[in-house]
């Protein structure tokens, strides 16, 4: 089902996809704070969201696994700094 979008709609869609990486970076930074404050099942849910976000940012699988195993927000905060420095 193909749709014809107006030029304005095409620009909005293009901007959305152009900004996916910065949006994911910001979301990961927000999740660091949530991780510091969470515990129990909530912490597990936050970690699953963090893993999904890191995959979108193309973080190597080995690094993702290491961060999850360590379960230290400080290490995740360090990753956020590294990603921001690269962009």
PDB file with SEQRES, HELIX, SHEET and CRYST1 records, atoms N, CA, C and O in Angstrom:
SEQRES   1 A   87  UNK UNK UNK UNK UNK UNK UNK UNK UNK UNK UNK UNK UNK          
SEQRES   2 A   87  UNK UNK UNK UNK UNK UNK UNK UNK UNK UNK UNK UNK UNK          
SEQRES   3 A   87  UNK UNK UNK UNK UNK UNK UNK UNK UNK UNK UNK UNK UNK          
SEQRES   4 A   87  UNK UNK UNK UNK UNK UNK UNK UNK UNK UNK UNK UNK UNK          
SEQRES   5 A   87  UNK UNK UNK UNK UNK UNK UNK UNK UNK UNK UNK UNK UNK          
SEQRES   6 A   87  UNK UNK UNK UNK UNK UNK UNK UNK UNK UNK UNK UNK UNK          
SEQRES   7 A   87  UNK UNK UNK UNK UNK UNK UNK UNK UNK                          
HELIX    1 AA1 UNK A    7  UNK A   18  1                                  12    
HELIX    2 AA2 UNK A   20  UNK A   37  1                                  18    
HELIX    3 AA3 UNK A   40  UNK A   56  1                                  17    
HELIX    4 AA4 UNK A   61  UNK A   70  1                                  10    
HELIX    5 AA5 UNK A   73  UNK A   86  1                                  14    
CRYST1    1.000    1.000    1.000  90.00  90.00  90.00 P 1           1          
ATOM      1  N   UNK A   1       0.848  -1.170   0.000  1.00  0.00           N  
ATOM      2  CA  UNK A   1       0.000   0.000   0.000  1.00  0.00           C  
ATOM      3  C   UNK A   1       0.900   1.242   0.000  1.00  0.00           C  
ATOM      4  O   UNK A   1       1.340   1.694   1.057  1.00  0.00           O  
ATOM      5  N   UNK A   2       1.164   1.776  -1.160  1.00  0.00           N  
ATOM      6  CA  UNK A   2       2.014   2.942  -1.305  1.00  0.00           C  
ATOM      7  C   UNK A   2       1.182   4.208  -1.146  1.00  0.00           C  
ATOM      8  O   UNK A   2       0.045   4.300  -1.608  1.00  0.00           O  
ATOM      9  N   UNK A   3       1.799   5.185  -0.470  1.00  0.00           N  
ATOM     10  CA  UNK A   3       1.114   6.464  -0.287  1.00  0.00           C  
ATOM     11  C   UNK A   3       1.950   7.566  -0.903  1.00  0.00           C  
ATOM     12  O   UNK A   3       3.180   7.521  -0.878  1.00  0.00           O  
ATOM     13  N   UNK A   4       1.276   8.543  -1.449  1.00  0.00           N  
ATOM     14  CA  UNK A   4       1.962   9.720  -1.958  1.00  0.00           C  
ATOM     15  C   UNK A   4       1.932  10.776  -0.863  1.00  0.00           C  
ATOM     16  O   UNK A   4       0.869  11.169  -0.383  1.00  0.00           O  
ATOM     17  N   UNK A   5       3.105  11.221  -0.484  1.00  0.00           N  
ATOM     18  CA  UNK A   5       3.206  12.233   0.558  1.00  0.00           C  
ATOM     19  C   UNK A   5       3.456  13.587  -0.073  1.00  0.00           C  
ATOM     20  O   UNK A   5       4.126  13.694  -1.101  1.00  0.00           O  
ATOM     21  N   UNK A   6       2.912  14.620   0.550  1.00  0.00           N  
ATOM     22  CA  UNK A   6       3.140  15.979   0.075  1.00  0.00           C  
ATOM     23  C   UNK A   6       4.611  16.328   0.326  1.00  0.00           C  
ATOM     24  O   UNK A   6       5.273  15.671   1.129  1.00  0.00           O  
ATOM     25  N   UNK A   7       5.117  17.342  -0.347  1.00  0.00           N  
ATOM     26  CA  UNK A   7       6.505  17.740  -0.110  1.00  0.00           C  
ATOM     27  C   UNK A   7       6.779  18.062   1.370  1.00  0.00           C  
ATOM     28  O   UNK A   7       7.847  17.740   1.890  1.00  0.00           O  
ATOM     29  N   UNK A   8       5.828  18.684   2.025  1.00  0.00           N  
ATOM     30  CA  UNK A   8       5.997  18.994   3.454  1.00  0.00           C  
ATOM     31  C   UNK A   8       6.120  17.709   4.274  1.00  0.00           C  
ATOM     32  O   UNK A   8       7.002  17.598   5.126  1.00  0.00           O  
ATOM     33  N   UNK A   9       5.251  16.754   4.021  1.00  0.00           N  
ATOM     34  CA  UNK A   9       5.296  15.486   4.741  1.00  0.00           C  
ATOM     35  C   UNK A   9       6.599  14.752   4.472  1.00  0.00           C  
ATOM     36  O   UNK A   9       7.160  14.131   5.374  1.00  0.00           O  
ATOM     37  N   UNK A  10       7.080  14.817   3.248  1.00  0.00           N  
ATOM     38  CA  UNK A  10       8.347  14.177   2.908  1.00  0.00           C  
ATOM     39  C   UNK A  10       9.498  14.785   3.701  1.00  0.00           C  
ATOM     40  O   UNK A  10      10.385  14.065   4.160  1.00  0.00           O  
ATOM     41  N   UNK A  11       9.490  16.115   3.866  1.00  0.00           N  
ATOM     42  CA  UNK A  11      10.537  16.782   4.643  1.00  0.00           C  
ATOM     43  C   UNK A  11      10.480  16.375   6.113  1.00  0.00           C  
ATOM     44  O   UNK A  11      11.516  16.148   6.737  1.00  0.00           O  
ATOM     45  N   UNK A  12       9.271  16.284   6.665  1.00  0.00           N  
ATOM     46  CA  UNK A  12       9.106  15.875   8.063  1.00  0.00           C  
ATOM     47  C   UNK A  12       9.627  14.458   8.258  1.00  0.00           C  
ATOM     48  O   UNK A  12      10.341  14.187   9.223  1.00  0.00           O  
ATOM     49  N   UNK A  13       9.282  13.570   7.367  1.00  0.00           N  
ATOM     50  CA  UNK A  13       9.741  12.180   7.456  1.00  0.00           C  
ATOM     51  C   UNK A  13      11.252  12.110   7.336  1.00  0.00           C  
ATOM     52  O   UNK A  13      11.898  11.372   8.080  1.00  0.00           O  
ATOM     53  N   UNK A  14      11.823  12.866   6.412  1.00  0.00           N  
ATOM     54  CA  UNK A  14      13.273  12.870   6.223  1.00  0.00           C  
ATOM     55  C   UNK A  14      13.980  13.382   7.474  1.00  0.00           C  
ATOM     56  O   UNK A  14      14.975  12.795   7.897  1.00  0.00           O  
ATOM     57  N   UNK A  15      13.484  14.469   8.075  1.00  0.00           N  
ATOM     58  CA  UNK A  15      14.097  15.006   9.292  1.00  0.00           C  
ATOM     59  C   UNK A  15      14.026  14.003  10.434  1.00  0.00           C  
ATOM     60  O   UNK A  15      14.965  13.881  11.220  1.00  0.00           O  
ATOM     61  N   UNK A  16      12.905  13.282  10.524  1.00  0.00           N  
ATOM     62  CA  UNK A  16      12.758  12.276  11.569  1.00  0.00           C  
ATOM     63  C   UNK A  16      13.853  11.221  11.443  1.00  0.00           C  
ATOM     64  O   UNK A  16      14.518  10.892  12.426  1.00  0.00           O  
ATOM     65  N   UNK A  17      14.039  10.697  10.252  1.00  0.00           N  
ATOM     66  CA  UNK A  17      15.048   9.652  10.066  1.00  0.00           C  
ATOM     67  C   UNK A  17      16.472  10.196  10.151  1.00  0.00           C  
ATOM     68  O   UNK A  17      17.381   9.481  10.571  1.00  0.00           O  
ATOM     69  N   UNK A  18      16.672  11.439   9.760  1.00  0.00           N  
ATOM     70  CA  UNK A  18      17.996  12.051   9.886  1.00  0.00           C  
ATOM     71  C   UNK A  18      18.403  12.229  11.340  1.00  0.00           C  
ATOM     72  O   UNK A  18      19.595  12.227  11.651  1.00  0.00           O  
ATOM     73  N   UNK A  19      17.435  12.384  12.237  1.00  0.00           N  
ATOM     74  CA  UNK A  19      17.720  12.647  13.647  1.00  0.00           C  
ATOM     75  C   UNK A  19      17.610  11.413  14.538  1.00  0.00           C  
ATOM     76  O   UNK A  19      17.576  11.552  15.761  1.00  0.00           O  
ATOM     77  N   UNK A  20      17.555  10.239  13.981  1.00  0.00           N  
ATOM     78  CA  UNK A  20      17.425   9.025  14.791  1.00  0.00           C  
ATOM     79  C   UNK A  20      18.613   8.834  15.731  1.00  0.00           C  
ATOM     80  O   UNK A  20      18.421   8.491  16.897  1.00  0.00           O  
ATOM     81  N   UNK A  21      19.829   9.049  15.248  1.00  0.00           N  
ATOM     82  CA  UNK A  21      21.004   8.853  16.100  1.00  0.00           C  
ATOM     83  C   UNK A  21      21.033   9.824  17.280  1.00  0.00           C  
ATOM     84  O   UNK A  21      21.221   9.379  18.412  1.00  0.00           O  
ATOM     85  N   UNK A  22      20.857  11.119  17.068  1.00  0.00           N  
ATOM     86  CA  UNK A  22      20.842  12.031  18.220  1.00  0.00           C  
ATOM     87  C   UNK A  22      19.724  11.711  19.218  1.00  0.00           C  
ATOM     88  O   UNK A  22      19.904  11.864  20.426  1.00  0.00           O  
ATOM     89  N   UNK A  23      18.588  11.275  18.717  1.00  0.00           N  
ATOM     90  CA  UNK A  23      17.479  10.916  19.599  1.00  0.00           C  
ATOM     91  C   UNK A  23      17.869   9.712  20.449  1.00  0.00           C  
ATOM     92  O   UNK A  23      17.599   9.684  21.650  1.00  0.00           O  
ATOM     93  N   UNK A  24      18.501   8.722  19.831  1.00  0.00           N  
ATOM     94  CA  UNK A  24      18.926   7.526  20.560  1.00  0.00           C  
ATOM     95  C   UNK A  24      20.006   7.858  21.579  1.00  0.00           C  
ATOM     96  O   UNK A  24      20.011   7.291  22.672  1.00  0.00           O  
ATOM     97  N   UNK A  25      20.927   8.768  21.245  1.00  0.00           N  
ATOM     98  CA  UNK A  25      21.964   9.199  22.192  1.00  0.00           C  
ATOM     99  C   UNK A  25      21.324   9.825  23.429  1.00  0.00           C  
ATOM    100  O   UNK A  25      21.686   9.506  24.562  1.00  0.00           O  
ATOM    101  N   UNK A  26      20.379  10.710  23.193  1.00  0.00           N  
ATOM    102  CA  UNK A  26      19.719  11.386  24.307  1.00  0.00           C  
ATOM    103  C   UNK A  26      18.928  10.392  25.156  1.00  0.00           C  
ATOM    104  O   UNK A  26      18.925  10.479  26.384  1.00  0.00           O  
ATOM    105  N   UNK A  27      18.271   9.463  24.505  1.00  0.00           N  
ATOM    106  CA  UNK A  27      17.498   8.448  25.233  1.00  0.00           C  
ATOM    107  C   UNK A  27      18.407   7.593  26.105  1.00  0.00           C  
ATOM    108  O   UNK A  27      18.053   7.266  27.238  1.00  0.00           O  
ATOM    109  N   UNK A  28      19.583   7.228  25.582  1.00  0.00           N  
ATOM    110  CA  UNK A  28      20.532   6.433  26.354  1.00  0.00           C  
ATOM    111  C   UNK A  28      21.018   7.210  27.575  1.00  0.00           C  
ATOM    112  O   UNK A  28      21.164   6.640  28.656  1.00  0.00           O  
ATOM    113  N   UNK A  29      21.265   8.497  27.409  1.00  0.00           N  
ATOM    114  CA  UNK A  29      21.689   9.330  28.540  1.00  0.00           C  
ATOM    115  C   UNK A  29      20.600   9.397  29.607  1.00  0.00           C  
ATOM    116  O   UNK A  29      20.896   9.357  30.801  1.00  0.00           O  
ATOM    117  N   UNK A  30      19.343   9.500  29.182  1.00  0.00           N  
ATOM    118  CA  UNK A  30      18.234   9.522  30.144  1.00  0.00           C  
ATOM    119  C   UNK A  30      18.123   8.193  30.887  1.00  0.00           C  
ATOM    120  O   UNK A  30      17.804   8.159  32.076  1.00  0.00           O  
ATOM    121  N   UNK A  31      18.386   7.118  30.184  1.00  0.00           N  
ATOM    122  CA  UNK A  31      18.279   5.790  30.784  1.00  0.00           C  
ATOM    123  C   UNK A  31      19.348   5.548  31.846  1.00  0.00           C  
ATOM    124  O   UNK A  31      19.142   4.751  32.761  1.00  0.00           O  
ATOM    125  N   UNK A  32      20.490   6.230  31.733  1.00  0.00           N  
ATOM    126  CA  UNK A  32      21.524   6.107  32.768  1.00  0.00           C  
ATOM    127  C   UNK A  32      20.962   6.587  34.097  1.00  0.00           C  
ATOM    128  O   UNK A  32      21.148   5.936  35.125  1.00  0.00           O  
ATOM    129  N   UNK A  33      20.281   7.715  34.079  1.00  0.00           N  
ATOM    130  CA  UNK A  33      19.666   8.234  35.299  1.00  0.00           C  
ATOM    131  C   UNK A  33      18.607   7.296  35.847  1.00  0.00           C  
ATOM    132  O   UNK A  33      18.521   7.081  37.056  1.00  0.00           O  
ATOM    133  N   UNK A  34      17.801   6.737  34.953  1.00  0.00           N  
ATOM    134  CA  UNK A  34      16.777   5.792  35.398  1.00  0.00           C  
ATOM    135  C   UNK A  34      17.413   4.555  36.018  1.00  0.00           C  
ATOM    136  O   UNK A  34      16.893   3.999  36.985  1.00  0.00           O  
ATOM    137  N   UNK A  35      18.539   4.127  35.456  1.00  0.00           N  
ATOM    138  CA  UNK A  35      19.218   2.941  35.974  1.00  0.00           C  
ATOM    139  C   UNK A  35      19.740   3.181  37.382  1.00  0.00           C  
ATOM    140  O   UNK A  35      19.646   2.300  38.237  1.00  0.00           O  
ATOM    141  N   UNK A  36      20.295   4.377  37.634  1.00  0.00           N  
ATOM    142  CA  UNK A  36      20.775   4.715  38.979  1.00  0.00           C  
ATOM    143  C   UNK A  36      19.647   4.615  40.010  1.00  0.00           C  
ATOM    144  O   UNK A  36      19.879   4.199  41.145  1.00  0.00           O  
ATOM    145  N   UNK A  37      18.441   4.991  39.622  1.00  0.00           N  
ATOM    146  CA  UNK A  37      17.325   5.080  40.562  1.00  0.00           C  
ATOM    147  C   UNK A  37      16.466   3.819  40.656  1.00  0.00           C  
ATOM    148  O   UNK A  37      15.601   3.725  41.526  1.00  0.00           O  
ATOM    149  N   UNK A  38      16.694   2.861  39.779  1.00  0.00           N  
ATOM    150  CA  UNK A  38      15.812   1.696  39.751  1.00  0.00           C  
ATOM    151  C   UNK A  38      16.416   0.498  40.465  1.00  0.00           C  
ATOM    152  O   UNK A  38      17.624   0.418  40.689  1.00  0.00           O  
ATOM    153  N   UNK A  39      15.528  -0.435  40.816  1.00  0.00           N  
ATOM    154  CA  UNK A  39      15.972  -1.689  41.427  1.00  0.00           C  
ATOM    155  C   UNK A  39      14.945  -2.772  41.111  1.00  0.00           C  
ATOM    156  O   UNK A  39      13.818  -2.475  40.714  1.00  0.00           O  
ATOM    157  N   UNK A  40      15.345  -4.025  41.290  1.00  0.00           N  
ATOM    158  CA  UNK A  40      14.426  -5.138  41.083  1.00  0.00           C  
ATOM    159  C   UNK A  40      13.984  -5.283  39.647  1.00  0.00           C  
ATOM    160  O   UNK A  40      14.787  -5.164  38.721  1.00  0.00           O  
ATOM    161  N   UNK A  41      12.693  -5.542  39.466  1.00  0.00           N  
ATOM    162  CA  UNK A  41      12.137  -5.766  38.131  1.00  0.00           C  
ATOM    163  C   UNK A  41      12.223  -4.513  37.256  1.00  0.00           C  
ATOM    164  O   UNK A  41      12.415  -4.605  36.044  1.00  0.00           O  
ATOM    165  N   UNK A  42      12.082  -3.365  37.873  1.00  0.00           N  
ATOM    166  CA  UNK A  42      12.181  -2.110  37.129  1.00  0.00           C  
ATOM    167  C   UNK A  42      13.574  -1.989  36.515  1.00  0.00           C  
ATOM    168  O   UNK A  42      13.716  -1.548  35.374  1.00  0.00           O  
ATOM    169  N   UNK A  43      14.602  -2.380  37.271  1.00  0.00           N  
ATOM    170  CA  UNK A  43      15.976  -2.304  36.777  1.00  0.00           C  
ATOM    171  C   UNK A  43      16.161  -3.244  35.586  1.00  0.00           C  
ATOM    172  O   UNK A  43      16.846  -2.893  34.625  1.00  0.00           O  
ATOM    173  N   UNK A  44      15.563  -4.425  35.637  1.00  0.00           N  
ATOM    174  CA  UNK A  44      15.644  -5.362  34.515  1.00  0.00           C  
ATOM    175  C   UNK A  44      15.010  -4.772  33.259  1.00  0.00           C  
ATOM    176  O   UNK A  44      15.547  -4.912  32.160  1.00  0.00           O  
ATOM    177  N   UNK A  45      13.874  -4.117  33.429  1.00  0.00           N  
ATOM    178  CA  UNK A  45      13.180  -3.485  32.304  1.00  0.00           C  
ATOM    179  C   UNK A  45      14.021  -2.350  31.721  1.00  0.00           C  
ATOM    180  O   UNK A  45      14.107  -2.196  30.503  1.00  0.00           O  
ATOM    181  N   UNK A  46      14.636  -1.565  32.590  1.00  0.00           N  
ATOM    182  CA  UNK A  46      15.488  -0.469  32.122  1.00  0.00           C  
ATOM    183  C   UNK A  46      16.657  -1.038  31.327  1.00  0.00           C  
ATOM    184  O   UNK A  46      17.016  -0.504  30.278  1.00  0.00           O  
ATOM    185  N   UNK A  47      17.251  -2.117  31.824  1.00  0.00           N  
ATOM    186  CA  UNK A  47      18.373  -2.736  31.107  1.00  0.00           C  
ATOM    187  C   UNK A  47      17.940  -3.232  29.727  1.00  0.00           C  
ATOM    188  O   UNK A  47      18.687  -3.079  28.760  1.00  0.00           O  
ATOM    189  N   UNK A  48      16.763  -3.816  29.621  1.00  0.00           N  
ATOM    190  CA  UNK A  48      16.326  -4.301  28.308  1.00  0.00           C  
ATOM    191  C   UNK A  48      16.146  -3.132  27.343  1.00  0.00           C  
ATOM    192  O   UNK A  48      16.464  -3.254  26.160  1.00  0.00           O  
ATOM    193  N   UNK A  49      15.641  -2.009  27.833  1.00  0.00           N  
ATOM    194  CA  UNK A  49      15.506  -0.813  26.997  1.00  0.00           C  
ATOM    195  C   UNK A  49      16.874  -0.270  26.605  1.00  0.00           C  
ATOM    196  O   UNK A  49      17.073   0.175  25.474  1.00  0.00           O  
ATOM    197  N   UNK A  50      17.815  -0.308  27.544  1.00  0.00           N  
ATOM    198  CA  UNK A  50      19.177   0.153  27.262  1.00  0.00           C  
ATOM    199  C   UNK A  50      19.809  -0.704  26.169  1.00  0.00           C  
ATOM    200  O   UNK A  50      20.451  -0.183  25.257  1.00  0.00           O  
ATOM    201  N   UNK A  51      19.625  -2.013  26.263  1.00  0.00           N  
ATOM    202  CA  UNK A  51      20.195  -2.918  25.255  1.00  0.00           C  
ATOM    203  C   UNK A  51      19.624  -2.608  23.877  1.00  0.00           C  
ATOM    204  O   UNK A  51      20.375  -2.543  22.904  1.00  0.00           O  
ATOM    205  N   UNK A  52      18.319  -2.416  23.776  1.00  0.00           N  
ATOM    206  CA  UNK A  52      17.686  -2.077  22.501  1.00  0.00           C  
ATOM    207  C   UNK A  52      18.263  -0.775  21.941  1.00  0.00           C  
ATOM    208  O   UNK A  52      18.545  -0.678  20.746  1.00  0.00           O  
ATOM    209  N   UNK A  53      18.434   0.210  22.800  1.00  0.00           N  
ATOM    210  CA  UNK A  53      18.955   1.507  22.366  1.00  0.00           C  
ATOM    211  C   UNK A  53      20.401   1.386  21.909  1.00  0.00           C  
ATOM    212  O   UNK A  53      20.788   1.990  20.909  1.00  0.00           O  
ATOM    213  N   UNK A  54      21.208   0.608  22.636  1.00  0.00           N  
ATOM    214  CA  UNK A  54      22.604   0.429  22.240  1.00  0.00           C  
ATOM    215  C   UNK A  54      22.707  -0.283  20.898  1.00  0.00           C  
ATOM    216  O   UNK A  54      23.596   0.023  20.103  1.00  0.00           O  
ATOM    217  N   UNK A  55      21.809  -1.227  20.635  1.00  0.00           N  
ATOM    218  CA  UNK A  55      21.809  -1.907  19.336  1.00  0.00           C  
ATOM    219  C   UNK A  55      21.488  -0.932  18.218  1.00  0.00           C  
ATOM    220  O   UNK A  55      22.080  -1.009  17.141  1.00  0.00           O  
ATOM    221  N   UNK A  56      20.553  -0.010  18.460  1.00  0.00           N  
ATOM    222  CA  UNK A  56      20.231   1.009  17.459  1.00  0.00           C  
ATOM    223  C   UNK A  56      21.438   1.893  17.171  1.00  0.00           C  
ATOM    224  O   UNK A  56      21.631   2.356  16.047  1.00  0.00           O  
ATOM    225  N   UNK A  57      22.254   2.121  18.212  1.00  0.00           N  
ATOM    226  CA  UNK A  57      23.440   2.953  18.060  1.00  0.00           C  
ATOM    227  C   UNK A  57      24.641   2.153  17.552  1.00  0.00           C  
ATOM    228  O   UNK A  57      25.745   2.685  17.439  1.00  0.00           O  
ATOM    229  N   UNK A  58      24.417   0.874  17.248  1.00  0.00           N  
ATOM    230  CA  UNK A  58      25.443  -0.014  16.699  1.00  0.00           C  
ATOM    231  C   UNK A  58      26.636  -0.194  17.619  1.00  0.00           C  
ATOM    232  O   UNK A  58      27.779  -0.241  17.165  1.00  0.00           O  
ATOM    233  N   UNK A  59      26.366  -0.295  18.924  1.00  0.00           N  
ATOM    234  CA  UNK A  59      27.407  -0.622  19.901  1.00  0.00           C  
ATOM    235  C   UNK A  59      27.726  -2.097  19.710  1.00  0.00           C  
ATOM    236  O   UNK A  59      26.810  -2.906  19.561  1.00  0.00           O  
ATOM    237  N   UNK A  60      29.010  -2.469  19.710  1.00  0.00           N  
ATOM    238  CA  UNK A  60      29.363  -3.879  19.508  1.00  0.00           C  
ATOM    239  C   UNK A  60      28.688  -4.794  20.537  1.00  0.00           C  
ATOM    240  O   UNK A  60      28.546  -4.441  21.708  1.00  0.00           O  
ATOM    241  N   UNK A  61      28.283  -5.959  20.074  1.00  0.00           N  
ATOM    242  CA  UNK A  61      27.558  -6.919  20.913  1.00  0.00           C  
ATOM    243  C   UNK A  61      28.372  -7.310  22.148  1.00  0.00           C  
ATOM    244  O   UNK A  61      27.813  -7.469  23.232  1.00  0.00           O  
ATOM    245  N   UNK A  62      29.685  -7.465  21.990  1.00  0.00           N  
ATOM    246  CA  UNK A  62      30.528  -7.840  23.129  1.00  0.00           C  
ATOM    247  C   UNK A  62      30.502  -6.753  24.207  1.00  0.00           C  
ATOM    248  O   UNK A  62      30.492  -7.059  25.399  1.00  0.00           O  
ATOM    249  N   UNK A  63      30.492  -5.512  23.796  1.00  0.00           N  
ATOM    250  CA  UNK A  63      30.454  -4.400  24.761  1.00  0.00           C  
ATOM    251  C   UNK A  63      29.103  -4.349  25.469  1.00  0.00           C  
ATOM    252  O   UNK A  63      29.035  -4.097  26.672  1.00  0.00           O  
ATOM    253  N   UNK A  64      28.046  -4.585  24.730  1.00  0.00           N  
ATOM    254  CA  UNK A  64      26.710  -4.610  25.334  1.00  0.00           C  
ATOM    255  C   UNK A  64      26.655  -5.701  26.400  1.00  0.00           C  
ATOM    256  O   UNK A  64      26.178  -5.476  27.513  1.00  0.00           O  
ATOM    257  N   UNK A  65      27.145  -6.874  26.044  1.00  0.00           N  
ATOM    258  CA  UNK A  65      27.139  -8.002  26.980  1.00  0.00           C  
ATOM    259  C   UNK A  65      27.940  -7.672  28.235  1.00  0.00           C  
ATOM    260  O   UNK A  65      27.508  -7.971  29.348  1.00  0.00           O  
ATOM    261  N   UNK A  66      29.103  -7.056  28.055  1.00  0.00           N  
ATOM    262  CA  UNK A  66      29.950  -6.681  29.196  1.00  0.00           C  
ATOM    263  C   UNK A  66      29.231  -5.694  30.117  1.00  0.00           C  
ATOM    264  O   UNK A  66      29.248  -5.853  31.337  1.00  0.00           O  
ATOM    265  N   UNK A  67      28.606  -4.687  29.536  1.00  0.00           N  
ATOM    266  CA  UNK A  67      27.909  -3.683  30.342  1.00  0.00           C  
ATOM    267  C   UNK A  67      26.758  -4.296  31.131  1.00  0.00           C  
ATOM    268  O   UNK A  67      26.550  -3.960  32.297  1.00  0.00           O  
ATOM    269  N   UNK A  68      26.013  -5.193  30.494  1.00  0.00           N  
ATOM    270  CA  UNK A  68      24.886  -5.827  31.176  1.00  0.00           C  
ATOM    271  C   UNK A  68      25.391  -6.716  32.307  1.00  0.00           C  
ATOM    272  O   UNK A  68      24.816  -6.721  33.395  1.00  0.00           O  
ATOM    273  N   UNK A  69      26.462  -7.467  32.059  1.00  0.00           N  
ATOM    274  CA  UNK A  69      27.011  -8.346  33.095  1.00  0.00           C  
ATOM    275  C   UNK A  69      27.536  -7.553  34.292  1.00  0.00           C  
ATOM    276  O   UNK A  69      27.352  -7.959  35.440  1.00  0.00           O  
ATOM    277  N   UNK A  70      28.188  -6.421  34.022  1.00  0.00           N  
ATOM    278  CA  UNK A  70      28.739  -5.607  35.106  1.00  0.00           C  
ATOM    279  C   UNK A  70      27.641  -4.913  35.906  1.00  0.00           C  
ATOM    280  O   UNK A  70      27.774  -4.730  37.116  1.00  0.00           O  
ATOM    281  N   UNK A  71      26.553  -4.525  35.232  1.00  0.00           N  
ATOM    282  CA  UNK A  71      25.408  -3.880  35.879  1.00  0.00           C  
ATOM    283  C   UNK A  71      25.818  -2.646  36.683  1.00  0.00           C  
ATOM    284  O   UNK A  71      25.366  -2.435  37.809  1.00  0.00           O  
ATOM    285  N   UNK A  72      26.688  -1.838  36.070  1.00  0.00           N  
ATOM    286  CA  UNK A  72      27.162  -0.619  36.723  1.00  0.00           C  
ATOM    287  C   UNK A  72      26.783   0.592  35.872  1.00  0.00           C  
ATOM    288  O   UNK A  72      27.234   0.716  34.733  1.00  0.00           O  
ATOM    289  N   UNK A  73      25.965   1.476  36.415  1.00  0.00           N  
ATOM    290  CA  UNK A  73      25.574   2.675  35.660  1.00  0.00           C  
ATOM    291  C   UNK A  73      26.771   3.550  35.275  1.00  0.00           C  
ATOM    292  O   UNK A  73      26.726   4.253  34.265  1.00  0.00           O  
ATOM    293  N   UNK A  74      27.843   3.507  36.081  1.00  0.00           N  
ATOM    294  CA  UNK A  74      29.017   4.333  35.781  1.00  0.00           C  
ATOM    295  C   UNK A  74      29.616   3.953  34.430  1.00  0.00           C  
ATOM    296  O   UNK A  74      30.037   4.821  33.666  1.00  0.00           O  
ATOM    297  N   UNK A  75      29.654   2.655  34.140  1.00  0.00           N  
ATOM    298  CA  UNK A  75      30.200   2.198  32.866  1.00  0.00           C  
ATOM    299  C   UNK A  75      29.320   2.638  31.703  1.00  0.00           C  
ATOM    300  O   UNK A  75      29.820   2.997  30.637  1.00  0.00           O  
ATOM    301  N   UNK A  76      28.035   2.609  31.909  1.00  0.00           N  
ATOM    302  CA  UNK A  76      27.112   3.057  30.875  1.00  0.00           C  
ATOM    303  C   UNK A  76      27.256   4.566  30.647  1.00  0.00           C  
ATOM    304  O   UNK A  76      27.202   5.037  29.512  1.00  0.00           O  
ATOM    305  N   UNK A  77      27.439   5.307  31.726  1.00  0.00           N  
ATOM    306  CA  UNK A  77      27.652   6.756  31.604  1.00  0.00           C  
ATOM    307  C   UNK A  77      28.918   7.039  30.806  1.00  0.00           C  
ATOM    308  O   UNK A  77      28.961   7.987  30.022  1.00  0.00           O  
ATOM    309  N   UNK A  78      29.953   6.218  31.004  1.00  0.00           N  
ATOM    310  CA  UNK A  78      31.197   6.374  30.252  1.00  0.00           C  
ATOM    311  C   UNK A  78      30.953   6.129  28.758  1.00  0.00           C  
ATOM    312  O   UNK A  78      31.494   6.843  27.914  1.00  0.00           O  
ATOM    313  N   UNK A  79      30.146   5.131  28.440  1.00  0.00           N  
ATOM    314  CA  UNK A  79      29.798   4.858  27.050  1.00  0.00           C  
ATOM    315  C   UNK A  79      29.073   6.048  26.429  1.00  0.00           C  
ATOM    316  O   UNK A  79      29.341   6.417  25.286  1.00  0.00           O  
ATOM    317  N   UNK A  80      28.161   6.642  27.180  1.00  0.00           N  
ATOM    318  CA  UNK A  80      27.425   7.805  26.672  1.00  0.00           C  
ATOM    319  C   UNK A  80      28.403   8.937  26.346  1.00  0.00           C  
ATOM    320  O   UNK A  80      28.271   9.592  25.313  1.00  0.00           O  
ATOM    321  N   UNK A  81      29.371   9.165  27.215  1.00  0.00           N  
ATOM    322  CA  UNK A  81      30.384  10.214  26.957  1.00  0.00           C  
ATOM    323  C   UNK A  81      31.175   9.906  25.688  1.00  0.00           C  
ATOM    324  O   UNK A  81      31.429  10.797  24.877  1.00  0.00           O  
ATOM    325  N   UNK A  82      31.564   8.640  25.521  1.00  0.00           N  
ATOM    326  CA  UNK A  82      32.309   8.251  24.330  1.00  0.00           C  
ATOM    327  C   UNK A  82      31.493   8.474  23.051  1.00  0.00           C  
ATOM    328  O   UNK A  82      32.002   8.984  22.053  1.00  0.00           O  
ATOM    329  N   UNK A  83      30.225   8.084  23.104  1.00  0.00           N  
ATOM    330  CA  UNK A  83      29.369   8.258  21.930  1.00  0.00           C  
ATOM    331  C   UNK A  83      29.159   9.731  21.598  1.00  0.00           C  
ATOM    332  O   UNK A  83      29.127  10.107  20.427  1.00  0.00           O  
ATOM    333  N   UNK A  84      29.019  10.555  22.614  1.00  0.00           N  
ATOM    334  CA  UNK A  84      28.839  11.993  22.368  1.00  0.00           C  
ATOM    335  C   UNK A  84      30.103  12.616  21.808  1.00  0.00           C  
ATOM    336  O   UNK A  84      30.034  13.534  20.991  1.00  0.00           O  
ATOM    337  N   UNK A  85      31.267  12.122  22.241  1.00  0.00           N  
ATOM    338  CA  UNK A  85      32.530  12.641  21.735  1.00  0.00           C  
ATOM    339  C   UNK A  85      32.707  12.302  20.244  1.00  0.00           C  
ATOM    340  O   UNK A  85      33.297  13.076  19.490  1.00  0.00           O  
ATOM    341  N   UNK A  86      32.190  11.144  19.835  1.00  0.00           N  
ATOM    342  CA  UNK A  86      32.316  10.721  18.439  1.00  0.00           C  
ATOM    343  C   UNK A  86      31.415  11.527  17.515  1.00  0.00           C  
ATOM    344  O   UNK A  86      31.738  11.710  16.341  1.00  0.00           O  
ATOM    345  N   UNK A  87      30.292  12.010  18.030  1.00  0.00           N  
ATOM    346  CA  UNK A  87      29.360  12.719  17.146  1.00  0.00           C  
ATOM    347  C   UNK A  87      29.536  14.190  17.165  1.00  0.00           C  
ATOM    348  O   UNK A  87      28.818  14.907  16.469  1.00  0.00           O  
TER     349      UNK A  87                                                      
END                                                                             
